Amino acid sequence: MKITHILFRQHIGRHIKNHWWVQSKITPISTGAEEELRKRNIPIYQPNDILKKETAPEKVEVLSLKPEPPKRDKTHPDWHDRVCHILRDENVLLEGLTQAKIITNTVEVQEGLPETINVNQSIRGINRRVKEIILSSHLFDAEQKKLPKIKDPLRPAFNFPRVYGITQERRNVLLVSKLLQLIEVLVEPATFELRGDTLLTSFQPIQKIYDGDTSSTTLPNIEPIKETVTLNKQHIYRLQNCYPIDLTIRKCHPHTLFIHYNPEEVKNIYEEEVTETQIHGRSLLKSFTVAASYAKQLYGEDVKELRKPVTLQCVHTDGRLFHFGILQLNTLDLTNISGTKNVWYQTESLPLFENCSYVLDICFAKSLGSDSLLLVSPSVYVVDPPCRGLFDLSPQRQDS
């Protein structure tokens, strides 16, 4: 083996470790500073005597623009020992309409709407306007946002491509507002926008529609389920009755309440799909809330039996299905099940159309986007025979 200069080189790591081992055991050299300090009568302290001295930290209060929220316990100013059951917009009742009737002390004297209401009145030319409103609300709006993910129960792990388009909330707002503009051609209502809802008010209140005795009519029975099931329990709450329109305004009487339903917002707490009866129960509860707040502002906070019933119409929609209901509020005494009860009329959920979406037309090997509107059901709007033009709807006509 040939000896080269590289073989004479040594690893310096062993020298570094030896140097650290030697330097770690060096005895401190006396510099004479301690003797000089004692001669001058300067006190000498050990480091441990200074480091072990405990000092309490000084508490500094920082003033901020936003005060800290109070703790959500018994020290909260709105704390009550009595539990309050709360139903929010994103929640539904377990038993739906049946449970809502028990909570609001309401009975349904007959199926469908009252006989005094005629739903077969046709207005010439309204069919074309309704089709334009549907297209402008579902297809022609310029909003392009990421829509909720598409889920397939048979393939839960499959990832579908994300779809961009008009959100459900905006569709509901556009459809209801444009339909109200169409109604304003014939009548002159006033509107008051709530959270996602619209309330129509009028100069005069709606007259009562039922004069019969409701004391003998029994409420539904959902035993062994309690009527407050699926309601949130809270100790921190504030009781207040607030009708949004003052009685001094001319158009202060509630006429029709429009409720928007968004399946991405309103869900069951048990992660089940929202059923039709739960949607109907939501209509009854929201109608009762508006009618009760108006009655308390009209007759006082402690009113039980109303001198004159409060009647309110309700329209519940998700942009395609429409549910109509009428509530006659007779009493606010919800614990007296043997006395006078409130009256509720309703229809089934009626489809305004079957499908309103884009379809692909193949022309010269190119994909062209075109709009398609199928089946405008006359069960919601009973109109003249539809025009035969771009949208031929007559072959799929349905009668209510």
Secondary structure as GFF3:
##gff-version 3
##sequence-region A 1 400
A	DSSP	three_ten_helix	5	8	.	.	.	ID=ss1
A	DSSP	alpha_helix	13	23	.	.	.	ID=ss2
A	DSSP	alpha_helix	33	39	.	.	.	ID=ss3
A	DSSP	alpha_helix	47	51	.	.	.	ID=ss4
A	DSSP	beta_strand	79	86	.	.	.	ID=ss5
A	DSSP	alpha_helix	97	104	.	.	.	ID=ss6
A	DSSP	beta_strand	106	107	.	.	.	ID=ss7
A	DSSP	alpha_helix	126	138	.	.	.	ID=ss8
A	DSSP	beta_strand	145	146	.	.	.	ID=ss9
A	DSSP	beta_strand	164	165	.	.	.	ID=ss10
A	DSSP	alpha_helix	168	183	.	.	.	ID=ss11
A	DSSP	beta_strand	190	193	.	.	.	ID=ss12
A	DSSP	beta_strand	198	202	.	.	.	ID=ss13
A	DSSP	beta_strand	232	236	.	.	.	ID=ss14
A	DSSP	beta_strand	253	260	.	.	.	ID=ss15
A	DSSP	alpha_helix	276	299	.	.	.	ID=ss16
A	DSSP	beta_strand	305	317	.	.	.	ID=ss17
A	DSSP	beta_strand	321	331	.	.	.	ID=ss18
A	DSSP	beta_strand	342	346	.	.	.	ID=ss19
A	DSSP	beta_strand	350	351	.	.	.	ID=ss20
A	DSSP	beta_strand	353	363	.	.	.	ID=ss21
A	DSSP	beta_strand	366	376	.	.	.	ID=ss22
A	DSSP	three_ten_helix	394	396	.	.	.	ID=ss23
###
